[in-house]
Amino acid sequence: MRRLERQLPWPHTIPAQQLRRLVIQELAHEAPLLRWAITAVVVDSSGDRCLQVEAVVEG
């Protein structure tokens, strides 16, 4: 098992209800996901959003 930390952009076109699908899509190429969590949401001065994601994957 190994631990990952990623920052993923959160487009304004994606509502919060679809974040699960977004995170799984973005992390699917890493390795089989065992567990993941959004640990922070950062909004910069221009209004762009970014998700801080931590995950545990096989390998």
C-alpha distance matrix in Angstrom:
0.0 3.8 7.0 10.0 13.6 16.3 20.0 21.4 25.2 26.6 29.8 32.8 33.3 30.2 30.8 28.4 28.4 26.7 23.9 21.3 22.3 22.3 18.7 17.3 19.5 18.6 14.8 15.1 15.3 11.9 9.8 9.9 9.8 8.8 10.6 12.8 15.9 18.9 19.5 22.7 25.4 27.5 30.9 32.8 36.6 37.1 35.3 32.2 29.1 25.5 22.4 19.8 16.5 13.2 10.2 6.6 5.6 4.5 4.9
3.8 0.0 3.8 6.7 10.3 13.1 16.9 18.7 22.5 24.2 27.5 30.6 31.3 28.4 29.3 26.9 27.3 25.6 22.5 20.4 21.5 20.8 17.2 16.4 18.4 16.8 13.2 14.3 14.2 10.5 9.6 10.7 10.1 9.9 10.7 11.7 14.4 16.9 17.2 20.1 22.8 24.5 28.0 29.6 33.3 34.0 32.4 29.3 26.3 22.6 19.8 17.0 14.0 10.7 8.3 5.6 5.5 6.4 6.2
7.0 3.8 0.0 3.8 6.9 10.2 13.8 15.9 19.7 21.4 24.8 27.7 28.8 25.9 26.6 24.2 24.9 23.4 20.0 18.4 19.8 18.9 15.1 15.1 17.3 15.3 12.0 14.1 14.4 10.8 10.9 11.9 10.2 10.1 9.6 9.5 11.5 13.6 13.6 16.5 19.2 20.9 24.4 26.1 29.9 30.7 29.0 26.1 23.1 19.4 16.4 13.4 10.6 7.2 5.7 4.6 6.5 9.0 9.6
10.0 6.7 3.8 0.0 3.8 6.5 10.2 12.3 16.1 18.0 21.4 24.5 25.6 23.0 24.0 21.9 22.9 21.1 17.7 16.6 17.7 16.2 12.6 13.1 14.9 12.3 9.5 12.2 12.4 9.1 10.4 12.0 10.2 11.3 10.3 9.0 10.6 11.8 12.2 14.4 16.6 18.1 21.4 22.9 26.7 27.3 25.8 22.7 19.8 16.0 13.4 10.6 8.0 5.6 5.1 6.2 7.6 10.7 11.3
13.6 10.3 6.9 3.8 0.0 3.8 7.0 9.8 13.5 15.5 19.0 22.0 23.6 21.2 22.1 20.0 21.6 20.0 16.4 16.0 17.5 15.4 12.0 13.6 15.1 12.2 10.3 13.8 14.1 11.4 13.4 14.9 12.7 13.8 12.1 9.6 9.8 9.9 9.7 11.3 13.4 14.5 17.9 19.3 23.1 23.8 22.4 19.4 16.6 12.8 10.4 7.3 5.7 4.5 6.5 9.1 11.0 14.3 15.1
16.3 13.1 10.2 6.5 3.8 0.0 3.8 6.2 9.9 12.3 15.6 18.8 20.3 18.2 19.6 18.0 19.8 17.9 14.3 14.6 15.5 12.8 9.9 12.1 12.9 9.6 8.8 12.5 12.8 11.0 13.7 15.4 13.4 15.3 13.6 10.6 10.6 9.7 10.2 10.8 11.9 12.6 15.6 16.9 20.7 20.9 19.5 16.3 13.7 9.9 8.0 6.0 5.2 6.5 8.4 11.4 12.7 16.1 16.9
20.0 16.9 13.8 10.2 7.0 3.8 0.0 3.8 6.8 9.4 12.7 15.7 17.7 16.0 17.5 16.2 18.6 16.8 13.3 14.5 15.5 12.3 10.2 13.2 13.6 10.2 10.8 14.5 15.0 13.9 16.9 18.4 16.2 18.2 16.1 12.7 11.7 9.6 10.1 9.4 9.3 9.5 12.1 13.3 17.0 17.2 15.8 12.6 10.1 6.3 5.5 4.7 6.1 8.9 11.4 14.8 16.1 19.6 20.6
21.4 18.7 15.9 12.3 9.8 6.2 3.8 0.0 3.8 6.4 9.4 12.7 14.3 12.6 14.5 13.7 16.0 13.8 10.6 12.3 12.6 9.1 7.9 11.2 10.9 7.9 9.6 13.1 13.9 13.7 16.7 18.0 16.0 18.4 16.4 13.0 12.2 9.9 11.6 10.7 9.6 10.2 12.0 13.4 17.0 16.4 14.7 11.2 8.7 5.5 5.1 6.6 7.4 10.7 12.5 16.0 16.9 20.3 21.6
25.2 22.5 19.7 16.1 13.5 9.9 6.8 3.8 0.0 3.8 6.1 9.4 11.4 10.5 12.8 12.8 15.5 13.4 10.8 13.4 13.4 9.7 9.9 13.3 12.5 10.0 12.6 15.7 16.5 16.9 20.0 21.2 19.2 21.7 19.6 16.2 14.9 12.1 13.8 12.0 9.7 9.5 10.1 11.3 14.6 13.3 11.6 7.9 6.1 4.4 6.2 9.0 10.6 14.2 16.1 19.6 20.5 23.9 25.2
26.6 24.2 21.4 18.0 15.5 12.3 9.4 6.4 3.8 0.0 3.8 6.5 8.4 7.1 9.0 9.3 12.1 10.4 8.2 11.5 11.8 8.5 9.5 13.1 12.6 11.0 13.8 16.6 18.2 18.8 21.5 22.1 19.8 22.0 19.7 16.2 14.5 11.5 13.6 11.7 8.9 9.5 9.6 11.8 14.7 13.4 10.7 7.7 5.2 5.2 6.4 10.0 11.4 15.2 17.0 20.6 21.7 25.2 27.0
29.8 27.5 24.8 21.4 19.0 15.6 12.7 9.4 6.1 3.8 0.0 3.8 5.3 5.7 8.6 10.3 12.9 10.9 10.1 13.5 13.0 9.9 12.0 15.1 13.9 12.8 16.1 18.4 19.8 21.1 23.8 24.4 22.4 24.9 22.8 19.5 18.0 15.1 17.3 15.3 12.2 12.3 11.3 12.9 15.1 12.9 10.4 7.7 7.0 8.4 10.2 13.8 15.1 18.8 20.4 23.9 24.7 28.0 29.7
32.8 30.6 27.7 24.5 22.0 18.8 15.7 12.7 9.4 6.5 3.8 0.0 3.8 5.5 7.3 9.7 12.4 11.4 11.3 15.0 14.8 12.4 14.7 17.8 16.9 16.3 19.5 21.6 23.3 24.6 27.1 27.4 25.3 27.4 25.1 21.8 19.9 16.8 18.8 16.5 13.0 13.1 11.3 13.1 14.6 12.2 9.3 7.9 7.8 10.4 12.3 16.0 17.6 21.4 23.1 26.7 27.7 31.1 33.1
33.3 31.3 28.8 25.6 23.6 20.3 17.7 14.3 11.4 8.4 5.3 3.8 0.0 3.8 6.5 9.8 11.5 10.0 11.0 14.4 13.4 11.5 14.6 17.1 15.8 15.9 19.4 20.9 22.7 24.5 26.8 26.9 25.0 27.3 25.4 22.3 20.9 18.3 20.8 19.0 15.8 16.4 15.0 16.8 18.4 15.8 13.0 11.5 11.2 13.2 14.5 18.2 19.1 22.7 24.0 27.3 27.9 31.1 33.2
30.2 28.4 25.9 23.0 21.2 18.2 16.0 12.6 10.5 7.1 5.7 5.5 3.8 0.0 3.8 6.6 8.1 6.3 7.3 10.6 10.0 8.4 11.4 13.9 13.1 13.6 16.7 18.2 20.5 22.1 24.1 23.8 21.7 23.8 21.8 18.8 17.5 15.2 18.0 16.7 14.0 15.4 14.8 17.2 19.4 17.4 14.3 12.4 10.9 12.1 12.4 16.0 16.4 19.8 20.8 24.1 24.8 28.0 30.3
30.8 29.3 26.6 24.0 22.1 19.6 17.5 14.5 12.8 9.0 8.6 7.3 6.5 3.8 0.0 3.8 5.4 5.6 7.0 10.3 10.8 10.1 12.6 15.0 15.2 15.9 18.5 20.1 22.8 24.0 25.7 24.9 22.4 24.0 21.6 18.7 16.9 14.6 17.3 16.0 13.5 15.5 14.9 17.9 20.0 18.5 14.9 13.8 11.8 13.2 12.9 16.4 16.8 20.1 21.2 24.5 25.6 28.9 31.5
28.4 26.9 24.2 21.9 20.0 18.0 16.2 13.7 12.8 9.3 10.3 9.7 9.8 6.6 3.8 0.0 3.8 5.4 5.3 8.4 10.1 9.8 11.2 13.8 14.9 15.4 17.3 19.2 22.2 22.9 24.3 23.3 20.4 21.6 18.8 15.9 13.8 11.5 14.2 13.3 11.3 14.0 14.3 17.7 20.2 19.3 15.7 14.5 11.7 12.4 11.2 14.2 14.4 17.4 18.7 21.9 23.4 26.8 29.6
28.4 27.3 24.9 22.9 21.6 19.8 18.6 16.0 15.5 12.1 12.9 12.4 11.5 8.1 5.4 3.8 0.0 3.8 5.7 7.3 8.8 9.9 11.6 13.2 14.4 15.9 17.6 18.8 22.1 23.1 23.9 22.5 19.8 20.8 18.4 16.1 14.5 13.1 16.2 16.1 14.7 17.6 18.1 21.5 23.9 22.9 19.3 18.0 15.3 15.7 14.0 16.7 16.1 18.7 19.3 22.1 23.3 26.4 29.4
26.7 25.6 23.4 21.1 20.0 17.9 16.8 13.8 13.4 10.4 10.9 11.4 10.0 6.3 5.6 5.4 3.8 0.0 3.8 5.5 5.5 6.5 8.9 10.4 10.9 12.6 14.7 15.6 18.8 20.2 21.2 20.0 17.7 19.3 17.3 15.0 14.1 12.9 16.4 16.3 14.8 17.5 18.1 21.1 23.8 22.5 19.1 17.2 14.6 14.5 13.0 15.8 14.9 17.6 17.8 20.6 21.3 24.3 27.2
23.9 22.5 20.0 17.7 16.4 14.3 13.3 10.6 10.8 8.2 10.1 11.3 11.0 7.3 7.0 5.3 5.7 3.8 0.0 3.8 5.4 4.9 6.1 8.5 9.7 10.4 12.2 13.9 16.9 17.7 19.0 18.2 15.5 17.1 14.8 11.9 10.8 9.3 12.8 12.8 11.7 14.5 15.7 18.8 21.8 20.9 17.6 15.4 12.3 11.5 9.5 12.0 11.1 13.9 14.5 17.6 18.6 21.9 24.6
21.3 20.4 18.4 16.6 16.0 14.6 14.5 12.3 13.4 11.5 13.5 15.0 14.4 10.6 10.3 8.4 7.3 5.5 3.8 0.0 3.8 5.5 5.4 6.2 8.5 10.0 10.8 11.9 15.4 16.1 16.7 15.2 12.5 13.9 11.9 9.7 9.5 9.4 13.2 14.3 14.0 17.2 18.9 22.0 25.2 24.4 21.3 18.9 15.6 14.3 11.6 13.2 11.2 13.1 12.7 15.3 16.1 19.1 22.1
22.3 21.5 19.8 17.7 17.5 15.5 15.5 12.6 13.4 11.8 13.0 14.8 13.4 10.0 10.8 10.1 8.8 5.5 5.4 3.8 0.0 3.8 5.6 5.3 6.0 8.6 10.1 10.4 13.7 15.3 16.0 14.8 12.9 15.0 13.8 12.1 12.6 12.5 16.3 17.1 16.4 19.1 20.4 23.2 26.3 25.0 22.1 19.4 16.6 15.4 13.3 15.2 13.2 15.2 14.5 16.8 16.8 19.5 22.3
22.3 20.8 18.9 16.2 15.4 12.8 12.3 9.1 9.7 8.5 9.9 12.4 11.5 8.4 10.1 9.8 9.9 6.5 4.9 5.5 3.8 0.0 3.8 5.6 5.2 6.1 8.7 10.0 12.7 14.1 15.8 15.4 13.5 16.1 14.7 12.2 12.3 11.4 14.9 15.2 14.1 16.3 17.5 20.0 23.1 21.8 19.1 16.1 13.5 12.1 10.5 12.7 11.3 13.9 13.8 16.6 16.7 19.7 22.1
18.7 17.2 15.1 12.6 12.0 9.9 10.2 7.9 9.9 9.5 12.0 14.7 14.6 11.4 12.6 11.2 11.6 8.9 6.1 5.4 5.6 3.8 0.0 3.8 5.4 5.2 6.1 8.4 11.2 11.7 13.2 12.9 10.5 12.9 11.3 8.6 9.0 8.7 12.2 13.1 12.9 15.4 17.4 19.9 23.4 22.6 20.0 16.9 13.9 11.6 9.0 10.2 8.0 10.2 10.0 12.9 13.3 16.6 19.0
17.3 16.4 15.1 13.1 13.6 12.1 13.2 11.2 13.3 13.1 15.1 17.8 17.1 13.9 15.0 13.8 13.2 10.4 8.5 6.2 5.3 5.6 3.8 0.0 3.8 5.5 5.3 5.7 9.2 10.2 10.9 10.0 8.1 10.8 10.2 8.7 10.5 11.3 14.9 16.4 16.6 19.1 21.2 23.6 27.1 26.2 23.7 20.5 17.6 15.3 12.7 13.5 10.6 11.7 10.2 12.2 11.7 14.4 17.1
19.5 18.4 17.3 14.9 15.1 12.9 13.6 10.9 12.5 12.6 13.9 16.9 15.8 13.1 15.2 14.9 14.4 10.9 9.7 8.5 6.0 5.2 5.4 3.8 0.0 3.8 5.6 5.3 8.0 10.2 11.6 11.5 10.7 14.0 13.8 12.3 13.8 14.0 17.4 18.4 17.9 19.9 21.5 23.6 26.9 25.5 23.2 19.9 17.5 15.4 13.7 15.0 12.7 14.3 13.0 15.0 14.0 16.3 18.4
18.6 16.8 15.3 12.3 12.2 9.6 10.2 7.9 10.0 11.0 12.8 16.3 15.9 13.6 15.9 15.4 15.9 12.6 10.4 10.0 8.6 6.1 5.2 5.5 3.8 0.0 3.8 5.8 7.2 8.6 11.1 12.1 11.0 14.4 13.8 11.7 13.0 12.7 15.7 16.4 16.0 17.6 19.3 21.0 24.4 23.3 21.3 17.8 15.5 12.9 11.4 12.4 10.4 12.2 11.5 13.9 13.2 15.9 17.6
14.8 13.2 12.0 9.5 10.3 8.8 10.8 9.6 12.6 13.8 16.1 19.5 19.4 16.7 18.5 17.3 17.6 14.7 12.2 10.8 10.1 8.7 6.1 5.3 5.6 3.8 0.0 3.8 5.6 5.6 7.7 8.7 7.6 11.0 10.9 9.4 11.6 12.3 15.0 16.5 17.0 18.8 21.1 23.0 26.6 25.9 23.9 20.4 17.8 14.8 12.5 12.4 9.6 10.2 8.6 10.4 9.4 12.2 13.9
15.1 14.3 14.1 12.2 13.8 12.5 14.5 13.1 15.7 16.6 18.4 21.6 20.9 18.2 20.1 19.2 18.8 15.6 13.9 11.9 10.4 10.0 8.4 5.7 5.3 5.8 3.8 0.0 3.8 5.6 6.3 6.8 7.1 10.9 11.9 11.4 14.1 15.4 18.3 20.0 20.4 22.4 24.6 26.4 30.0 29.0 27.0 23.5 21.0 18.2 16.1 16.1 13.1 13.4 11.0 11.8 9.8 11.5 13.4
15.3 14.2 14.4 12.4 14.1 12.8 15.0 13.9 16.5 18.2 19.8 23.3 22.7 20.5 22.8 22.2 22.1 18.8 16.9 15.4 13.7 12.7 11.2 9.2 8.0 7.2 5.6 3.8 0.0 3.8 5.8 8.1 9.5 13.2 14.5 14.1 16.8 17.8 20.4 21.8 22.3 23.7 25.8 27.2 30.7 29.7 28.1 24.4 22.3 19.3 17.7 17.5 14.8 14.9 12.7 13.2 10.7 11.9 12.6
11.9 10.5 10.8 9.1 11.4 11.0 13.9 13.7 16.9 18.8 21.1 24.6 24.5 22.1 24.0 22.9 23.1 20.2 17.7 16.1 15.3 14.1 11.7 10.2 10.2 8.6 5.6 5.6 3.8 0.0 3.8 7.1 8.0 11.4 12.6 12.3 15.2 16.6 18.6 20.4 21.4 22.9 25.4 26.8 30.5 29.9 28.4 24.8 22.4 19.1 17.0 16.0 13.2 12.4 10.1 10.2 7.6 9.1 9.5
9.8 9.6 10.9 10.4 13.4 13.7 16.9 16.7 20.0 21.5 23.8 27.1 26.8 24.1 25.7 24.3 23.9 21.2 19.0 16.7 16.0 15.8 13.2 10.9 11.6 11.1 7.7 6.3 5.8 3.8 0.0 3.8 6.1 9.1 11.4 12.2 15.7 17.8 19.9 22.2 23.6 25.5 28.2 29.9 33.6 33.1 31.3 27.8 25.2 21.9 19.4 18.3 14.9 13.6 10.4 9.2 5.8 6.1 7.1
9.9 10.7 11.9 12.0 14.9 15.4 18.4 18.0 21.2 22.1 24.4 27.4 26.9 23.8 24.9 23.3 22.5 20.0 18.2 15.2 14.8 15.4 12.9 10.0 11.5 12.1 8.7 6.8 8.1 7.1 3.8 0.0 3.8 6.4 9.3 11.1 14.7 17.3 19.8 22.4 23.9 26.3 29.0 31.1 34.8 34.4 32.2 28.9 26.0 22.9 20.0 19.0 15.4 13.9 10.3 8.8 5.6 5.7 8.4
9.8 10.1 10.2 10.2 12.7 13.4 16.2 16.0 19.2 19.8 22.4 25.3 25.0 21.7 22.4 20.4 19.8 17.7 15.5 12.5 12.9 13.5 10.5 8.1 10.7 11.0 7.6 7.1 9.5 8.0 6.1 3.8 0.0 3.8 5.7 7.3 11.0 13.8 16.2 19.1 20.7 23.3 26.2 28.6 32.3 32.1 29.7 26.6 23.4 20.3 17.2 16.1 12.3 10.8 7.2 6.3 4.6 6.7 10.0
8.8 9.9 10.1 11.3 13.8 15.3 18.2 18.4 21.7 22.0 24.9 27.4 27.3 23.8 24.0 21.6 20.8 19.3 17.1 13.9 15.0 16.1 12.9 10.8 14.0 14.4 11.0 10.9 13.2 11.4 9.1 6.4 3.8 0.0 3.8 7.1 10.7 14.2 16.2 19.5 21.6 24.5 27.6 30.2 33.9 34.0 31.6 28.7 25.3 22.2 18.7 17.2 13.4 11.2 7.6 5.6 5.3 6.9 10.5
10.6 10.7 9.6 10.3 12.1 13.6 16.1 16.4 19.6 19.7 22.8 25.1 25.4 21.8 21.6 18.8 18.4 17.3 14.8 11.9 13.8 14.7 11.3 10.2 13.8 13.8 10.9 11.9 14.5 12.6 11.4 9.3 5.7 3.8 0.0 3.8 7.1 10.7 12.6 16.0 18.3 21.4 24.6 27.3 31.1 31.4 28.8 26.1 22.5 19.6 15.9 14.3 10.6 8.5 5.6 5.2 7.1 9.8 13.2
12.8 11.7 9.5 9.0 9.6 10.6 12.7 13.0 16.2 16.2 19.5 21.8 22.3 18.8 18.7 15.9 16.1 15.0 11.9 9.7 12.1 12.2 8.6 8.7 12.3 11.7 9.4 11.4 14.1 12.3 12.2 11.1 7.3 7.1 3.8 0.0 3.8 7.1 9.3 12.5 14.6 17.6 20.8 23.5 27.3 27.6 25.0 22.4 18.8 15.8 12.1 10.7 7.0 5.6 4.0 6.3 8.6 12.1 15.0
15.9 14.4 11.5 10.6 9.8 10.6 11.7 12.2 14.9 14.5 18.0 19.9 20.9 17.5 16.9 13.8 14.5 14.1 10.8 9.5 12.6 12.3 9.0 10.5 13.8 13.0 11.6 14.1 16.8 15.2 15.7 14.7 11.0 10.7 7.1 3.8 0.0 3.8 5.9 9.1 11.4 14.7 17.9 20.9 24.5 25.1 22.4 20.1 16.4 13.7 9.9 8.5 5.7 5.4 6.4 9.3 12.1 15.7 18.4
18.9 16.9 13.6 11.8 9.9 9.7 9.6 9.9 12.1 11.5 15.1 16.8 18.3 15.2 14.6 11.5 13.1 12.9 9.3 9.4 12.5 11.4 8.7 11.3 14.0 12.7 12.3 15.4 17.8 16.6 17.8 17.3 13.8 14.2 10.7 7.1 3.8 0.0 3.8 5.8 7.7 11.1 14.2 17.3 20.8 21.5 18.7 16.6 12.8 10.3 6.6 5.8 4.5 6.5 8.8 12.3 15.0 18.7 21.1
19.5 17.2 13.6 12.2 9.7 10.2 10.1 11.6 13.8 13.6 17.3 18.8 20.8 18.0 17.3 14.2 16.2 16.4 12.8 13.2 16.3 14.9 12.2 14.9 17.4 15.7 15.0 18.3 20.4 18.6 19.9 19.8 16.2 16.2 12.6 9.3 5.9 3.8 0.0 3.8 7.2 10.1 13.7 16.5 20.0 21.3 18.8 17.1 13.5 11.0 7.6 5.5 5.8 6.8 10.1 13.3 16.5 20.2 22.2
22.7 20.1 16.5 14.4 11.3 10.8 9.4 10.7 12.0 11.7 15.3 16.5 19.0 16.7 16.0 13.3 16.1 16.3 12.8 14.3 17.1 15.2 13.1 16.4 18.4 16.4 16.5 20.0 21.8 20.4 22.2 22.4 19.1 19.5 16.0 12.5 9.1 5.8 3.8 0.0 3.8 6.5 10.0 12.9 16.3 17.7 15.3 13.9 10.4 8.3 5.9 4.9 7.3 9.6 13.1 16.6 19.4 23.2 25.1
25.4 22.8 19.2 16.6 13.4 11.9 9.3 9.6 9.7 8.9 12.2 13.0 15.8 14.0 13.5 11.3 14.7 14.8 11.7 14.0 16.4 14.1 12.9 16.6 17.9 16.0 17.0 20.4 22.3 21.4 23.6 23.9 20.7 21.6 18.3 14.6 11.4 7.7 7.2 3.8 0.0 3.8 6.7 10.0 13.4 14.4 11.7 10.4 6.9 5.8 4.7 6.1 9.1 12.2 15.4 19.1 21.6 25.4 27.2
27.5 24.5 20.9 18.1 14.5 12.6 9.5 10.2 9.5 9.5 12.3 13.1 16.4 15.4 15.5 14.0 17.6 17.5 14.5 17.2 19.1 16.3 15.4 19.1 19.9 17.6 18.8 22.4 23.7 22.9 25.5 26.3 23.3 24.5 21.4 17.6 14.7 11.1 10.1 6.5 3.8 0.0 3.8 6.4 9.9 11.4 9.3 8.2 5.6 5.2 6.4 7.7 11.3 14.4 17.8 21.5 23.8 27.6 29.1
30.9 28.0 24.4 21.4 17.9 15.6 12.1 12.0 10.1 9.6 11.3 11.3 15.0 14.8 14.9 14.3 18.1 18.1 15.7 18.9 20.4 17.5 17.4 21.2 21.5 19.3 21.1 24.6 25.8 25.4 28.2 29.0 26.2 27.6 24.6 20.8 17.9 14.2 13.7 10.0 6.7 3.8 0.0 3.8 6.8 7.9 5.6 5.5 4.5 6.5 9.0 11.1 14.6 17.9 21.2 24.9 27.0 30.8 32.2
32.8 29.6 26.1 22.9 19.3 16.9 13.3 13.4 11.3 11.8 12.9 13.1 16.8 17.2 17.9 17.7 21.5 21.1 18.8 22.0 23.2 20.0 19.9 23.6 23.6 21.0 23.0 26.4 27.2 26.8 29.9 31.1 28.6 30.2 27.3 23.5 20.9 17.3 16.5 12.9 10.0 6.4 3.8 0.0 3.8 5.5 5.3 5.6 6.7 8.4 11.6 13.3 16.9 20.2 23.4 27.1 29.0 32.7 33.8
36.6 33.3 29.9 26.7 23.1 20.7 17.0 17.0 14.6 14.7 15.1 14.6 18.4 19.4 20.0 20.2 23.9 23.8 21.8 25.2 26.3 23.1 23.4 27.1 26.9 24.4 26.6 30.0 30.7 30.5 33.6 34.8 32.3 33.9 31.1 27.3 24.5 20.8 20.0 16.3 13.4 9.9 6.8 3.8 0.0 3.8 5.5 7.5 9.7 12.0 15.3 17.1 20.7 23.9 27.2 30.9 32.8 36.5 37.6
37.1 34.0 30.7 27.3 23.8 20.9 17.2 16.4 13.3 13.4 12.9 12.2 15.8 17.4 18.5 19.3 22.9 22.5 20.9 24.4 25.0 21.8 22.6 26.2 25.5 23.3 25.9 29.0 29.7 29.9 33.1 34.4 32.1 34.0 31.4 27.6 25.1 21.5 21.3 17.7 14.4 11.4 7.9 5.5 3.8 0.0 3.8 5.7 9.0 11.9 15.5 17.9 21.2 24.7 27.7 31.4 33.0 36.5 37.7
35.3 32.4 29.0 25.8 22.4 19.5 15.8 14.7 11.6 10.7 10.4 9.3 13.0 14.3 14.9 15.7 19.3 19.1 17.6 21.3 22.1 19.1 20.0 23.7 23.2 21.3 23.9 27.0 28.1 28.4 31.3 32.2 29.7 31.6 28.8 25.0 22.4 18.7 18.8 15.3 11.7 9.3 5.6 5.3 5.5 3.8 0.0 3.8 6.3 9.8 13.1 15.9 19.0 22.6 25.5 29.3 31.0 34.6 36.1
32.2 29.3 26.1 22.7 19.4 16.3 12.6 11.2 7.9 7.7 7.7 7.9 11.5 12.4 13.8 14.5 18.0 17.2 15.4 18.9 19.4 16.1 16.9 20.5 19.9 17.8 20.4 23.5 24.4 24.8 27.8 28.9 26.6 28.7 26.1 22.4 20.1 16.6 17.1 13.9 10.4 8.2 5.5 5.6 7.5 5.7 3.8 0.0 3.8 6.9 10.4 13.4 16.3 20.0 22.7 26.4 27.8 31.4 32.7
29.1 26.3 23.1 19.8 16.6 13.7 10.1 8.7 6.1 5.2 7.0 7.8 11.2 10.9 11.8 11.7 15.3 14.6 12.3 15.6 16.6 13.5 13.9 17.6 17.5 15.5 17.8 21.0 22.3 22.4 25.2 26.0 23.4 25.3 22.5 18.8 16.4 12.8 13.5 10.4 6.9 5.6 4.5 6.7 9.7 9.0 6.3 3.8 0.0 3.8 6.9 10.1 12.9 16.6 19.3 23.1 24.7 28.3 29.9
25.5 22.6 19.4 16.0 12.8 9.9 6.3 5.5 4.4 5.2 8.4 10.4 13.2 12.1 13.2 12.4 15.7 14.5 11.5 14.3 15.4 12.1 11.6 15.3 15.4 12.9 14.8 18.2 19.3 19.1 21.9 22.9 20.3 22.2 19.6 15.8 13.7 10.3 11.0 8.3 5.8 5.2 6.5 8.4 12.0 11.9 9.8 6.9 3.8 0.0 3.8 6.6 9.5 13.1 15.9 19.6 21.2 24.9 26.3
22.4 19.8 16.4 13.4 10.4 8.0 5.5 5.1 6.2 6.4 10.2 12.3 14.5 12.4 12.9 11.2 14.0 13.0 9.5 11.6 13.3 10.5 9.0 12.7 13.7 11.4 12.5 16.1 17.7 17.0 19.4 20.0 17.2 18.7 15.9 12.1 9.9 6.6 7.6 5.9 4.7 6.4 9.0 11.6 15.3 15.5 13.1 10.4 6.9 3.8 0.0 3.8 6.0 9.8 12.5 16.3 18.2 21.9 23.6
19.8 17.0 13.4 10.6 7.3 6.0 4.7 6.6 9.0 10.0 13.8 16.0 18.2 16.0 16.4 14.2 16.7 15.8 12.0 13.2 15.2 12.7 10.2 13.5 15.0 12.4 12.4 16.1 17.5 16.0 18.3 19.0 16.1 17.2 14.3 10.7 8.5 5.8 5.5 4.9 6.1 7.7 11.1 13.3 17.1 17.9 15.9 13.4 10.1 6.6 3.8 0.0 3.8 6.9 10.2 13.9 16.2 19.9 21.5
16.5 14.0 10.6 8.0 5.7 5.2 6.1 7.4 10.6 11.4 15.1 17.6 19.1 16.4 16.8 14.4 16.1 14.9 11.1 11.2 13.2 11.3 8.0 10.6 12.7 10.4 9.6 13.1 14.8 13.2 14.9 15.4 12.3 13.4 10.6 7.0 5.7 4.5 5.8 7.3 9.1 11.3 14.6 16.9 20.7 21.2 19.0 16.3 12.9 9.5 6.0 3.8 0.0 3.8 6.6 10.3 12.6 16.4 18.2
13.2 10.7 7.2 5.6 4.5 6.5 8.9 10.7 14.2 15.2 18.8 21.4 22.7 19.8 20.1 17.4 18.7 17.6 13.9 13.1 15.2 13.9 10.2 11.7 14.3 12.2 10.2 13.4 14.9 12.4 13.6 13.9 10.8 11.2 8.5 5.6 5.4 6.5 6.8 9.6 12.2 14.4 17.9 20.2 23.9 24.7 22.6 20.0 16.6 13.1 9.8 6.9 3.8 0.0 3.8 7.2 10.0 13.7 15.5
10.2 8.3 5.7 5.1 6.5 8.4 11.4 12.5 16.1 17.0 20.4 23.1 24.0 20.8 21.2 18.7 19.3 17.8 14.5 12.7 14.5 13.8 10.0 10.2 13.0 11.5 8.6 11.0 12.7 10.1 10.4 10.3 7.2 7.6 5.6 4.0 6.4 8.8 10.1 13.1 15.4 17.8 21.2 23.4 27.2 27.7 25.5 22.7 19.3 15.9 12.5 10.2 6.6 3.8 0.0 3.8 6.4 10.1 12.3
6.6 5.6 4.6 6.2 9.1 11.4 14.8 16.0 19.6 20.6 23.9 26.7 27.3 24.1 24.5 21.9 22.1 20.6 17.6 15.3 16.8 16.6 12.9 12.2 15.0 13.9 10.4 11.8 13.2 10.2 9.2 8.8 6.3 5.6 5.2 6.3 9.3 12.3 13.3 16.6 19.1 21.5 24.9 27.1 30.9 31.4 29.3 26.4 23.1 19.6 16.3 13.9 10.3 7.2 3.8 0.0 3.8 7.0 9.4
5.6 5.5 6.5 7.6 11.0 12.7 16.1 16.9 20.5 21.7 24.7 27.7 27.9 24.8 25.6 23.4 23.3 21.3 18.6 16.1 16.8 16.7 13.3 11.7 14.0 13.2 9.4 9.8 10.7 7.6 5.8 5.6 4.6 5.3 7.1 8.6 12.1 15.0 16.5 19.4 21.6 23.8 27.0 29.0 32.8 33.0 31.0 27.8 24.7 21.2 18.2 16.2 12.6 10.0 6.4 3.8 0.0 3.8 6.4
4.5 6.4 9.0 10.7 14.3 16.1 19.6 20.3 23.9 25.2 28.0 31.1 31.1 28.0 28.9 26.8 26.4 24.3 21.9 19.1 19.5 19.7 16.6 14.4 16.3 15.9 12.2 11.5 11.9 9.1 6.1 5.7 6.7 6.9 9.8 12.1 15.7 18.7 20.2 23.2 25.4 27.6 30.8 32.7 36.5 36.5 34.6 31.4 28.3 24.9 21.9 19.9 16.4 13.7 10.1 7.0 3.8 0.0 3.8
4.9 6.2 9.6 11.3 15.1 16.9 20.6 21.6 25.2 27.0 29.7 33.1 33.2 30.3 31.5 29.6 29.4 27.2 24.6 22.1 22.3 22.1 19.0 17.1 18.4 17.6 13.9 13.4 12.6 9.5 7.1 8.4 10.0 10.5 13.2 15.0 18.4 21.1 22.2 25.1 27.2 29.1 32.2 33.8 37.6 37.7 36.1 32.7 29.9 26.3 23.6 21.5 18.2 15.5 12.3 9.4 6.4 3.8 0.0
